[in-house]
């Protein structure tokens, strides 16, 4: 790892990228260039890719965005790619995976970034073999121009060829998960604080549900990538450079941390919902106790008034001179006694 960091500190040769001719622009092709000993030699056409990748110490790096079938079949012919891999690359919404076809690898990774407070998911398919890397982007995934520029700025590290390019792309994909996690975490913390202050309303419940759905979709994109990255920690993959194992191990650690953050946020949202439900039940119980207490207090005058309203002729209390005041006094004493009792029980 330290040796790679030392290599990365070596500056790129001046004019190595700008001096090369531009490739012929065509729909679906974002960039296509050949590198030798970590230096950018020139931009190339797709038709030249197969010839360049067979040269010693050369690696072809092609970036595609939503290519058509004709372009994919042309890529297949240049690099002798497996038909099943080409079929998968033509169809987005694949599950993240790593498949080995002979001496070549096909990797699927899901990308995510924030746009207008929404998580936008994309998809990247990678063909990696001796002397070439082909990236196929689907959807609104982030451009890998920044990855290409960073690699070109460190030719000593780029000299490791296709494995270093693959590491750089995977590292870029995983790093882009973190801003998404941070935005979701802020929303989760606001909801958590709201739960502690007051009961969640309907709009807050809907917001909580949407956050859980976002995290679920993000988790479905991240978790399979953990297994994909873990396989790069071993040297049994075709053309794997043992010196890069530590770099792929670092990517695995990052994607595991993202998975742990997602799981933690989902648990927080689950606890927030449960806490909101419990708070609501507690408030309902308190209201029911108050209603029961007042009903018991009001039952006293109701019962006594009911007794004296039965219109029986033989009721000795009706002839008592101070009976009215005594009855009012008894009602007041009983009601006040019940009120004090319920206050001590914290029902009122």
Secondary structure, DSSP 4 states (H G I P E B T S, - for coil): -HHHHHHHTSPPPTTTTTTSPPPPP-TTEEEEEEEETTEEEEE--GGGHHHHHTSTTEEEEEEEES--HHHHHHHHHHHT--HHHHHHHHS--PPPEEEEETTEEEEEEEEEEEETTEEEEEEEEEEEETTEEEEEEEESPPPSHHHHHHHHT-HHHHTTTHHHHHHHHHHHHHHHHHHHHHHHHHHHHHHHHHHHHS---HHHHHHHHHHHHHHHHHHHHHHHHHHHHHHTTSS-STT--GGGHHHHHHHHHHHHHHHHHHHHHHHHHHHHHHHHHHHHHHHHHHHHHHHHHHHHHHHHHHHHHHHTTS--S--GGGG-TTHHHHHHHHHHHHHHHHHHHHHHTT--
